[in-house]
Amino acid sequence: MLFGWQHDELRRRQSTRSYSFGLYSYVYSDPSGQQFEVLDYWVNQVANNAP
């Protein structure tokens, strides 16, 4: 949850910039036989077509 100026700043920035984002996970098997759950994410800035 965002409070005070952080929330206002986020709303101001969202009006001029948009982002798409995602989070995903997968299991990675190491050559030694160990397995790890990997969390990864991506963020892209969406083009602003406003005049």
PDBQT receptor file of N, H, CA, C and O in Angstrom, charges set to zero:
ATOM      1  N   MET A   1       0.845  -1.174   0.000  1.00  0.00    +0.000 N 
ATOM      2  CA  MET A   1       0.000   0.000   0.000  1.00  0.00    +0.000 C 
ATOM      3  C   MET A   1       0.892   1.240   0.000  1.00  0.00    +0.000 C 
ATOM      4  O   MET A   1       1.900   1.287   0.706  1.00  0.00    +0.000 OA
ATOM      5  N   LEU A   2       0.519   2.236  -0.791  1.00  0.00    +0.000 N 
ATOM      6  H   LEU A   2      -0.299   2.197  -1.364  1.00  0.00    +0.000 HD
ATOM      7  CA  LEU A   2       1.292   3.472  -0.875  1.00  0.00    +0.000 C 
ATOM      8  C   LEU A   2       0.591   4.572  -0.098  1.00  0.00    +0.000 C 
ATOM      9  O   LEU A   2      -0.638   4.644  -0.075  1.00  0.00    +0.000 OA
ATOM     10  N   PHE A   3       1.376   5.424   0.537  1.00  0.00    +0.000 N 
ATOM     11  H   PHE A   3       2.375   5.365   0.519  1.00  0.00    +0.000 HD
ATOM     12  CA  PHE A   3       0.817   6.501   1.342  1.00  0.00    +0.000 C 
ATOM     13  C   PHE A   3       1.320   7.853   0.857  1.00  0.00    +0.000 C 
ATOM     14  O   PHE A   3       2.395   7.958   0.266  1.00  0.00    +0.000 OA
ATOM     15  N   GLY A   4       0.523   8.883   1.117  1.00  0.00    +0.000 N 
ATOM     16  H   GLY A   4      -0.351   8.798   1.597  1.00  0.00    +0.000 HD
ATOM     17  CA  GLY A   4       0.946  10.265   0.930  1.00  0.00    +0.000 C 
ATOM     18  C   GLY A   4       1.502  10.574  -0.440  1.00  0.00    +0.000 C 
ATOM     19  O   GLY A   4       0.914  10.230  -1.466  1.00  0.00    +0.000 OA
ATOM     20  N   TRP A   5       2.670  11.242  -0.437  1.00  0.00    +0.000 N 
ATOM     21  H   TRP A   5       3.147  11.522   0.395  1.00  0.00    +0.000 HD
ATOM     22  CA  TRP A   5       3.243  11.720  -1.689  1.00  0.00    +0.000 C 
ATOM     23  C   TRP A   5       3.614  10.584  -2.621  1.00  0.00    +0.000 C 
ATOM     24  O   TRP A   5       3.608  10.768  -3.838  1.00  0.00    +0.000 OA
ATOM     25  N   GLN A   6       3.939   9.407  -2.085  1.00  0.00    +0.000 N 
ATOM     26  H   GLN A   6       3.944   9.257  -1.097  1.00  0.00    +0.000 HD
ATOM     27  CA  GLN A   6       4.294   8.288  -2.962  1.00  0.00    +0.000 C 
ATOM     28  C   GLN A   6       3.118   7.934  -3.864  1.00  0.00    +0.000 C 
ATOM     29  O   GLN A   6       3.297   7.711  -5.061  1.00  0.00    +0.000 OA
ATOM     30  N   HIS A   7       1.936   7.884  -3.303  1.00  0.00    +0.000 N 
ATOM     31  H   HIS A   7       1.791   8.066  -2.330  1.00  0.00    +0.000 HD
ATOM     32  CA  HIS A   7       0.745   7.562  -4.082  1.00  0.00    +0.000 C 
ATOM     33  C   HIS A   7       0.476   8.646  -5.110  1.00  0.00    +0.000 C 
ATOM     34  O   HIS A   7       0.185   8.336  -6.265  1.00  0.00    +0.000 OA
ATOM     35  N   ASP A   8       0.569   9.923  -4.714  1.00  0.00    +0.000 N 
ATOM     36  H   ASP A   8       0.806  10.174  -3.775  1.00  0.00    +0.000 HD
ATOM     37  CA  ASP A   8       0.337  11.032  -5.639  1.00  0.00    +0.000 C 
ATOM     38  C   ASP A   8       1.368  11.032  -6.760  1.00  0.00    +0.000 C 
ATOM     39  O   ASP A   8       1.027  11.264  -7.919  1.00  0.00    +0.000 OA
ATOM     40  N   GLU A   9       2.628  10.772  -6.418  1.00  0.00    +0.000 N 
ATOM     41  H   GLU A   9       2.905  10.583  -5.476  1.00  0.00    +0.000 HD
ATOM     42  CA  GLU A   9       3.695  10.733  -7.420  1.00  0.00    +0.000 C 
ATOM     43  C   GLU A   9       3.467   9.589  -8.399  1.00  0.00    +0.000 C 
ATOM     44  O   GLU A   9       3.664   9.758  -9.603  1.00  0.00    +0.000 OA
ATOM     45  N   LEU A  10       3.059   8.439  -7.903  1.00  0.00    +0.000 N 
ATOM     46  H   LEU A  10       2.899   8.302  -6.926  1.00  0.00    +0.000 HD
ATOM     47  CA  LEU A  10       2.784   7.304  -8.770  1.00  0.00    +0.000 C 
ATOM     48  C   LEU A  10       1.649   7.631  -9.730  1.00  0.00    +0.000 C 
ATOM     49  O   LEU A  10       1.745   7.331 -10.920  1.00  0.00    +0.000 OA
ATOM     50  N   ARG A  11       0.585   8.235  -9.241  1.00  0.00    +0.000 N 
ATOM     51  H   ARG A  11       0.506   8.479  -8.274  1.00  0.00    +0.000 HD
ATOM     52  CA  ARG A  11      -0.538   8.596 -10.113  1.00  0.00    +0.000 C 
ATOM     53  C   ARG A  11      -0.115   9.598 -11.171  1.00  0.00    +0.000 C 
ATOM     54  O   ARG A  11      -0.540   9.497 -12.322  1.00  0.00    +0.000 OA
ATOM     55  N   ARG A  12       0.727  10.578 -10.794  1.00  0.00    +0.000 N 
ATOM     56  H   ARG A  12       1.072  10.660  -9.859  1.00  0.00    +0.000 HD
ATOM     57  CA  ARG A  12       1.190  11.574 -11.758  1.00  0.00    +0.000 C 
ATOM     58  C   ARG A  12       2.026  10.907 -12.848  1.00  0.00    +0.000 C 
ATOM     59  O   ARG A  12       1.856  11.193 -14.033  1.00  0.00    +0.000 OA
ATOM     60  N   ARG A  13       2.917  10.030 -12.442  1.00  0.00    +0.000 N 
ATOM     61  H   ARG A  13       3.055   9.798 -11.479  1.00  0.00    +0.000 HD
ATOM     62  CA  ARG A  13       3.776   9.358 -13.419  1.00  0.00    +0.000 C 
ATOM     63  C   ARG A  13       2.988   8.420 -14.317  1.00  0.00    +0.000 C 
ATOM     64  O   ARG A  13       3.300   8.292 -15.500  1.00  0.00    +0.000 OA
ATOM     65  N   GLN A  14       1.975   7.766 -13.773  1.00  0.00    +0.000 N 
ATOM     66  H   GLN A  14       1.721   7.870 -12.812  1.00  0.00    +0.000 HD
ATOM     67  CA  GLN A  14       1.182   6.848 -14.582  1.00  0.00    +0.000 C 
ATOM     68  C   GLN A  14       0.419   7.583 -15.666  1.00  0.00    +0.000 C 
ATOM     69  O   GLN A  14       0.110   6.996 -16.703  1.00  0.00    +0.000 OA
ATOM     70  N   SER A  15       0.111   8.844 -15.454  1.00  0.00    +0.000 N 
ATOM     71  H   SER A  15       0.362   9.321 -14.611  1.00  0.00    +0.000 HD
ATOM     72  CA  SER A  15      -0.629   9.588 -16.461  1.00  0.00    +0.000 C 
ATOM     73  C   SER A  15       0.245   9.920 -17.661  1.00  0.00    +0.000 C 
ATOM     74  O   SER A  15      -0.283  10.169 -18.745  1.00  0.00    +0.000 OA
ATOM     75  N   THR A  16       1.569   9.931 -17.501  1.00  0.00    +0.000 N 
ATOM     76  H   THR A  16       1.998   9.729 -16.621  1.00  0.00    +0.000 HD
ATOM     77  CA  THR A  16       2.464  10.264 -18.604  1.00  0.00    +0.000 C 
ATOM     78  C   THR A  16       3.238   9.058 -19.121  1.00  0.00    +0.000 C 
ATOM     79  O   THR A  16       3.724   9.087 -20.252  1.00  0.00    +0.000 OA
ATOM     80  N   ARG A  17       3.363   8.011 -18.334  1.00  0.00    +0.000 N 
ATOM     81  H   ARG A  17       2.969   7.988 -17.415  1.00  0.00    +0.000 HD
ATOM     82  CA  ARG A  17       4.108   6.818 -18.734  1.00  0.00    +0.000 C 
ATOM     83  C   ARG A  17       3.313   5.578 -18.356  1.00  0.00    +0.000 C 
ATOM     84  O   ARG A  17       2.703   5.509 -17.289  1.00  0.00    +0.000 OA
ATOM     85  N   SER A  18       3.333   4.605 -19.250  1.00  0.00    +0.000 N 
ATOM     86  H   SER A  18       3.828   4.661 -20.117  1.00  0.00    +0.000 HD
ATOM     87  CA  SER A  18       2.675   3.336 -18.945  1.00  0.00    +0.000 C 
ATOM     88  C   SER A  18       3.680   2.209 -19.091  1.00  0.00    +0.000 C 
ATOM     89  O   SER A  18       4.575   2.258 -19.935  1.00  0.00    +0.000 OA
ATOM     90  N   TYR A  19       3.520   1.203 -18.264  1.00  0.00    +0.000 N 
ATOM     91  H   TYR A  19       2.793   1.163 -17.578  1.00  0.00    +0.000 HD
ATOM     92  CA  TYR A  19       4.413   0.060 -18.285  1.00  0.00    +0.000 C 
ATOM     93  C   TYR A  19       3.596  -1.221 -18.309  1.00  0.00    +0.000 C 
ATOM     94  O   TYR A  19       2.511  -1.290 -17.733  1.00  0.00    +0.000 OA
ATOM     95  N   SER A  20       4.127  -2.230 -18.978  1.00  0.00    +0.000 N 
ATOM     96  H   SER A  20       5.009  -2.174 -19.446  1.00  0.00    +0.000 HD
ATOM     97  CA  SER A  20       3.579  -3.573 -18.860  1.00  0.00    +0.000 C 
ATOM     98  C   SER A  20       4.626  -4.399 -18.119  1.00  0.00    +0.000 C 
ATOM     99  O   SER A  20       5.825  -4.155 -18.247  1.00  0.00    +0.000 OA
ATOM    100  N   PHE A  21       4.166  -5.365 -17.353  1.00  0.00    +0.000 N 
ATOM    101  H   PHE A  21       3.192  -5.563 -17.250  1.00  0.00    +0.000 HD
ATOM    102  CA  PHE A  21       5.110  -6.134 -16.551  1.00  0.00    +0.000 C 
ATOM    103  C   PHE A  21       4.571  -7.533 -16.311  1.00  0.00    +0.000 C 
ATOM    104  O   PHE A  21       3.375  -7.789 -16.451  1.00  0.00    +0.000 OA
ATOM    105  N   GLY A  22       5.463  -8.419 -15.953  1.00  0.00    +0.000 N 
ATOM    106  H   GLY A  22       6.434  -8.210 -15.840  1.00  0.00    +0.000 HD
ATOM    107  CA  GLY A  22       5.070  -9.785 -15.662  1.00  0.00    +0.000 C 
ATOM    108  C   GLY A  22       6.065 -10.444 -14.731  1.00  0.00    +0.000 C 
ATOM    109  O   GLY A  22       7.216 -10.019 -14.623  1.00  0.00    +0.000 OA
ATOM    110  N   LEU A  23       5.612 -11.476 -14.069  1.00  0.00    +0.000 N 
ATOM    111  H   LEU A  23       4.677 -11.821 -14.157  1.00  0.00    +0.000 HD
ATOM    112  CA  LEU A  23       6.434 -12.253 -13.142  1.00  0.00    +0.000 C 
ATOM    113  C   LEU A  23       6.152 -13.722 -13.424  1.00  0.00    +0.000 C 
ATOM    114  O   LEU A  23       4.995 -14.122 -13.558  1.00  0.00    +0.000 OA
ATOM    115  N   TYR A  24       7.204 -14.520 -13.514  1.00  0.00    +0.000 N 
ATOM    116  H   TYR A  24       8.143 -14.195 -13.405  1.00  0.00    +0.000 HD
ATOM    117  CA  TYR A  24       7.007 -15.942 -13.753  1.00  0.00    +0.000 C 
ATOM    118  C   TYR A  24       8.086 -16.743 -13.028  1.00  0.00    +0.000 C 
ATOM    119  O   TYR A  24       9.098 -16.195 -12.592  1.00  0.00    +0.000 OA
ATOM    120  N   SER A  25       7.857 -18.026 -12.910  1.00  0.00    +0.000 N 
ATOM    121  H   SER A  25       7.035 -18.472 -13.265  1.00  0.00    +0.000 HD
ATOM    122  CA  SER A  25       8.832 -18.903 -12.257  1.00  0.00    +0.000 C 
ATOM    123  C   SER A  25       8.970 -20.186 -13.059  1.00  0.00    +0.000 C 
ATOM    124  O   SER A  25       8.079 -20.571 -13.817  1.00  0.00    +0.000 OA
ATOM    125  N   TYR A  26      10.108 -20.835 -12.872  1.00  0.00    +0.000 N 
ATOM    126  H   TYR A  26      10.831 -20.523 -12.256  1.00  0.00    +0.000 HD
ATOM    127  CA  TYR A  26      10.343 -22.134 -13.486  1.00  0.00    +0.000 C 
ATOM    128  C   TYR A  26      11.361 -22.893 -12.640  1.00  0.00    +0.000 C 
ATOM    129  O   TYR A  26      12.068 -22.304 -11.822  1.00  0.00    +0.000 OA
ATOM    130  N   VAL A  27      11.424 -24.193 -12.845  1.00  0.00    +0.000 N 
ATOM    131  H   VAL A  27      10.849 -24.671 -13.509  1.00  0.00    +0.000 HD
ATOM    132  CA  VAL A  27      12.373 -25.029 -12.109  1.00  0.00    +0.000 C 
ATOM    133  C   VAL A  27      13.594 -25.251 -12.997  1.00  0.00    +0.000 C 
ATOM    134  O   VAL A  27      13.476 -25.717 -14.130  1.00  0.00    +0.000 OA
ATOM    135  N   TYR A  28      14.759 -24.912 -12.468  1.00  0.00    +0.000 N 
ATOM    136  H   TYR A  28      14.854 -24.533 -11.547  1.00  0.00    +0.000 HD
ATOM    137  CA  TYR A  28      16.029 -25.104 -13.170  1.00  0.00    +0.000 C 
ATOM    138  C   TYR A  28      16.735 -26.309 -12.564  1.00  0.00    +0.000 C 
ATOM    139  O   TYR A  28      16.936 -26.378 -11.352  1.00  0.00    +0.000 OA
ATOM    140  N   SER A  29      17.109 -27.255 -13.418  1.00  0.00    +0.000 N 
ATOM    141  H   SER A  29      16.946 -27.198 -14.403  1.00  0.00    +0.000 HD
ATOM    142  CA  SER A  29      17.847 -28.439 -12.958  1.00  0.00    +0.000 C 
ATOM    143  C   SER A  29      19.324 -28.241 -13.254  1.00  0.00    +0.000 C 
ATOM    144  O   SER A  29      19.729 -28.147 -14.413  1.00  0.00    +0.000 OA
ATOM    145  N   ASP A  30      20.117 -28.178 -12.207  1.00  0.00    +0.000 N 
ATOM    146  H   ASP A  30      19.788 -28.254 -11.266  1.00  0.00    +0.000 HD
ATOM    147  CA  ASP A  30      21.564 -28.004 -12.301  1.00  0.00    +0.000 C 
ATOM    148  C   ASP A  30      22.202 -29.308 -12.777  1.00  0.00    +0.000 C 
ATOM    149  O   ASP A  30      21.684 -30.382 -12.472  1.00  0.00    +0.000 OA
ATOM    150  N   PRO A  31      23.320 -29.246 -13.521  1.00  0.00    +0.000 N 
ATOM    151  CA  PRO A  31      23.991 -30.482 -13.960  1.00  0.00    +0.000 C 
ATOM    152  C   PRO A  31      24.379 -31.414 -12.804  1.00  0.00    +0.000 C 
ATOM    153  O   PRO A  31      24.531 -32.619 -13.008  1.00  0.00    +0.000 OA
ATOM    154  N   SER A  32      24.541 -30.866 -11.601  1.00  0.00    +0.000 N 
ATOM    155  H   SER A  32      24.418 -29.888 -11.436  1.00  0.00    +0.000 HD
ATOM    156  CA  SER A  32      24.894 -31.708 -10.451  1.00  0.00    +0.000 C 
ATOM    157  C   SER A  32      23.693 -32.466  -9.899  1.00  0.00    +0.000 C 
ATOM    158  O   SER A  32      23.844 -33.318  -9.024  1.00  0.00    +0.000 OA
ATOM    159  N   GLY A  33      22.499 -32.158 -10.409  1.00  0.00    +0.000 N 
ATOM    160  H   GLY A  33      22.377 -31.466 -11.121  1.00  0.00    +0.000 HD
ATOM    161  CA  GLY A  33      21.297 -32.840  -9.941  1.00  0.00    +0.000 C 
ATOM    162  C   GLY A  33      20.429 -31.997  -9.028  1.00  0.00    +0.000 C 
ATOM    163  O   GLY A  33      19.294 -32.373  -8.736  1.00  0.00    +0.000 OA
ATOM    164  N   GLN A  34      20.945 -30.862  -8.572  1.00  0.00    +0.000 N 
ATOM    165  H   GLN A  34      21.867 -30.557  -8.810  1.00  0.00    +0.000 HD
ATOM    166  CA  GLN A  34      20.136 -29.984  -7.725  1.00  0.00    +0.000 C 
ATOM    167  C   GLN A  34      19.099 -29.261  -8.576  1.00  0.00    +0.000 C 
ATOM    168  O   GLN A  34      19.314 -29.005  -9.760  1.00  0.00    +0.000 OA
ATOM    169  N   GLN A  35      17.979 -28.939  -7.953  1.00  0.00    +0.000 N 
ATOM    170  H   GLN A  35      17.805 -29.146  -6.990  1.00  0.00    +0.000 HD
ATOM    171  CA  GLN A  35      16.934 -28.175  -8.627  1.00  0.00    +0.000 C 
ATOM    172  C   GLN A  35      16.709 -26.873  -7.879  1.00  0.00    +0.000 C 
ATOM    173  O   GLN A  35      16.769 -26.823  -6.650  1.00  0.00    +0.000 OA
ATOM    174  N   PHE A  36      16.450 -25.828  -8.639  1.00  0.00    +0.000 N 
ATOM    175  H   PHE A  36      16.401 -25.868  -9.637  1.00  0.00    +0.000 HD
ATOM    176  CA  PHE A  36      16.204 -24.502  -8.079  1.00  0.00    +0.000 C 
ATOM    177  C   PHE A  36      14.950 -23.932  -8.712  1.00  0.00    +0.000 C 
ATOM    178  O   PHE A  36      14.727 -24.078  -9.914  1.00  0.00    +0.000 OA
ATOM    179  N   GLU A  37      14.136 -23.284  -7.899  1.00  0.00    +0.000 N 
ATOM    180  H   GLU A  37      14.318 -23.166  -6.923  1.00  0.00    +0.000 HD
ATOM    181  CA  GLU A  37      13.011 -22.543  -8.465  1.00  0.00    +0.000 C 
ATOM    182  C   GLU A  37      13.498 -21.125  -8.737  1.00  0.00    +0.000 C 
ATOM    183  O   GLU A  37      13.979 -20.435  -7.839  1.00  0.00    +0.000 OA
ATOM    184  N   VAL A  38      13.365 -20.709  -9.977  1.00  0.00    +0.000 N 
ATOM    185  H   VAL A  38      12.974 -21.270 -10.707  1.00  0.00    +0.000 HD
ATOM    186  CA  VAL A  38      13.840 -19.399 -10.412  1.00  0.00    +0.000 C 
ATOM    187  C   VAL A  38      12.636 -18.485 -10.587  1.00  0.00    +0.000 C 
ATOM    188  O   VAL A  38      11.666 -18.841 -11.256  1.00  0.00    +0.000 OA
ATOM    189  N   LEU A  39      12.706 -17.306  -9.983  1.00  0.00    +0.000 N 
ATOM    190  H   LEU A  39      13.494 -17.017  -9.440  1.00  0.00    +0.000 HD
ATOM    191  CA  LEU A  39      11.690 -16.275 -10.187  1.00  0.00    +0.000 C 
ATOM    192  C   LEU A  39      12.290 -15.223 -11.099  1.00  0.00    +0.000 C 
ATOM    193  O   LEU A  39      13.402 -14.752 -10.858  1.00  0.00    +0.000 OA
ATOM    194  N   ASP A  40      11.573 -14.854 -12.133  1.00  0.00    +0.000 N 
ATOM    195  H   ASP A  40      10.670 -15.237 -12.329  1.00  0.00    +0.000 HD
ATOM    196  CA  ASP A  40      12.069 -13.857 -13.079  1.00  0.00    +0.000 C 
ATOM    197  C   ASP A  40      10.947 -12.871 -13.381  1.00  0.00    +0.000 C 
ATOM    198  O   ASP A  40       9.770 -13.174 -13.187  1.00  0.00    +0.000 OA
ATOM    199  N   TYR A  41      11.323 -11.702 -13.854  1.00  0.00    +0.000 N 
ATOM    200  H   TYR A  41      12.280 -11.457 -14.012  1.00  0.00    +0.000 HD
ATOM    201  CA  TYR A  41      10.336 -10.677 -14.166  1.00  0.00    +0.000 C 
ATOM    202  C   TYR A  41      10.780  -9.901 -15.394  1.00  0.00    +0.000 C 
ATOM    203  O   TYR A  41      11.944  -9.949 -15.790  1.00  0.00    +0.000 OA
ATOM    204  N   TRP A  42       9.838  -9.186 -15.989  1.00  0.00    +0.000 N 
ATOM    205  H   TRP A  42       8.892  -9.147 -15.667  1.00  0.00    +0.000 HD
ATOM    206  CA  TRP A  42      10.144  -8.295 -17.098  1.00  0.00    +0.000 C 
ATOM    207  C   TRP A  42       9.300  -7.038 -16.958  1.00  0.00    +0.000 C 
ATOM    208  O   TRP A  42       8.199  -7.071 -16.409  1.00  0.00    +0.000 OA
ATOM    209  N   VAL A  43       9.830  -5.935 -17.461  1.00  0.00    +0.000 N 
ATOM    210  H   VAL A  43      10.724  -5.909 -17.907  1.00  0.00    +0.000 HD
ATOM    211  CA  VAL A  43       9.133  -4.649 -17.457  1.00  0.00    +0.000 C 
ATOM    212  C   VAL A  43       9.413  -3.971 -18.793  1.00  0.00    +0.000 C 
ATOM    213  O   VAL A  43      10.567  -3.876 -19.211  1.00  0.00    +0.000 OA
ATOM    214  N   ASN A  44       8.378  -3.506 -19.456  1.00  0.00    +0.000 N 
ATOM    215  H   ASN A  44       7.440  -3.583 -19.117  1.00  0.00    +0.000 HD
ATOM    216  CA  ASN A  44       8.507  -2.763 -20.709  1.00  0.00    +0.000 C 
ATOM    217  C   ASN A  44       7.751  -1.458 -20.593  1.00  0.00    +0.000 C 
ATOM    218  O   ASN A  44       6.640  -1.420 -20.064  1.00  0.00    +0.000 OA
ATOM    219  N   GLN A  45       8.353  -0.383 -21.090  1.00  0.00    +0.000 N 
ATOM    220  H   GLN A  45       9.255  -0.413 -21.520  1.00  0.00    +0.000 HD
ATOM    221  CA  GLN A  45       7.632   0.883 -21.142  1.00  0.00    +0.000 C 
ATOM    222  C   GLN A  45       6.796   0.876 -22.409  1.00  0.00    +0.000 C 
ATOM    223  O   GLN A  45       7.301   0.591 -23.495  1.00  0.00    +0.000 OA
ATOM    224  N   VAL A  46       5.521   1.190 -22.268  1.00  0.00    +0.000 N 
ATOM    225  H   VAL A  46       5.111   1.422 -21.386  1.00  0.00    +0.000 HD
ATOM    226  CA  VAL A  46       4.597   1.225 -23.386  1.00  0.00    +0.000 C 
ATOM    227  C   VAL A  46       4.675   2.606 -24.015  1.00  0.00    +0.000 C 
ATOM    228  O   VAL A  46       4.695   3.615 -23.311  1.00  0.00    +0.000 OA
ATOM    229  N   ALA A  47       4.719   2.649 -25.338  1.00  0.00    +0.000 N 
ATOM    230  H   ALA A  47       4.703   1.829 -25.910  1.00  0.00    +0.000 HD
ATOM    231  CA  ALA A  47       4.810   3.932 -26.035  1.00  0.00    +0.000 C 
ATOM    232  C   ALA A  47       3.597   4.790 -25.712  1.00  0.00    +0.000 C 
ATOM    233  O   ALA A  47       2.467   4.304 -25.663  1.00  0.00    +0.000 OA
ATOM    234  N   ASN A  48       3.849   6.065 -25.494  1.00  0.00    +0.000 N 
ATOM    235  H   ASN A  48       4.767   6.460 -25.534  1.00  0.00    +0.000 HD
ATOM    236  CA  ASN A  48       2.775   7.023 -25.222  1.00  0.00    +0.000 C 
ATOM    237  C   ASN A  48       2.449   7.723 -26.529  1.00  0.00    +0.000 C 
ATOM    238  O   ASN A  48       3.274   8.468 -27.057  1.00  0.00    +0.000 OA
ATOM    239  N   ASN A  49       1.256   7.491 -27.055  1.00  0.00    +0.000 N 
ATOM    240  H   ASN A  49       0.586   6.886 -26.626  1.00  0.00    +0.000 HD
ATOM    241  CA  ASN A  49       0.851   8.076 -28.333  1.00  0.00    +0.000 C 
ATOM    242  C   ASN A  49       0.058   9.360 -28.155  1.00  0.00    +0.000 C 
ATOM    243  O   ASN A  49      -0.611   9.814 -29.084  1.00  0.00    +0.000 OA
ATOM    244  N   ALA A  50       0.128   9.942 -26.979  1.00  0.00    +0.000 N 
ATOM    245  H   ALA A  50       0.671   9.574 -26.225  1.00  0.00    +0.000 HD
ATOM    246  CA  ALA A  50      -0.619  11.182 -26.724  1.00  0.00    +0.000 C 
ATOM    247  C   ALA A  50      -0.003  12.328 -27.523  1.00  0.00    +0.000 C 
ATOM    248  O   ALA A  50       1.211  12.365 -27.724  1.00  0.00    +0.000 OA
ATOM    249  N   PRO A  51      -0.831  13.254 -27.973  1.00  0.00    +0.000 N 
ATOM    250  CA  PRO A  51      -0.309  14.411 -28.740  1.00  0.00    +0.000 C 
ATOM    251  C   PRO A  51       0.523  15.337 -27.886  1.00  0.00    +0.000 C 
ATOM    252  O   PRO A  51       1.027  16.345 -28.380  1.00  0.00    +0.000 OA
TER     253      PRO A  51
